[in-house]
Amino acid sequence: MSQCINWIRAYNRLWLLLDRNGTPTYYSGPSFLRMVQQVDPGSPSYEQLIPLRQSQGKSTSRKSFYWDVINGLQEQQKLQLFRLFIDEFEPHAKDDIEAIRAIVFGGGKAVPTTIVPYDLWNSEKLNNLLRDIDHAIDAQQFNRATTLAYTCLEGLYKAYVQRHVPDKANLTDLIQLCKAVKDDITEKLKARGPFPEQIVNAIPTLTNAVANSRNGFSESHFAEDSHRWLANFARDMTNSIGRLLLHFI
């Protein structure tokens, strides 16, 4: 990672909210661990964790075991967990959340997560790619974010083609895959009646933008804040195209 996050400081700020009894930000032990399980399904439940800590002679105070659980997560899981709490608490504690956001995300907005339905072809890969785009931007790995956006579009188009245009399933080029998807969607919409053609016609334009972003910058020239806008653009375009395709897949 190109930034060093002070997780102790971030946790201490988060704890003030988690321990604010009688408010929407208060999180009991079981509730906190259920939130953690959203980013790490293998994390123990409250009923599993407390007896284990007791047998190990560790403190069972909420502040102690919350920190131990967070500290045991991988870096990207920590980012995702803090993103979840930021989204959950911001309506109730805006100033406190801004302080936490500044520590973890450098003051930038935590990137929203797009979830692809589980009935897609290779859905686990697509879910992981979308999450990785968010994480890469959080970590200021902008070249990686753009490359992942390209890969995610490729996966979405292949999923669509395999389901709806099987005679084009041998295509591998992103632009050709995009054209096959766009043409099929156009035909389906025409059969239903008038539709905003400009939206469908934008699919190849946006795909070309992401493809050119990915192909036009080397690792040595695509880093730090100078190309943050490009990584965010690629992520937004991937999300927009993905949301459109999900109506047809």
Summary of the structure (lengths in Angstrom):
residues: 249
radius of gyration: 21.3
end to end distance: 35.2
largest distance: 69.0
contacts: 731
relative contact order: 0.10
helix: 70%
strand: 0%
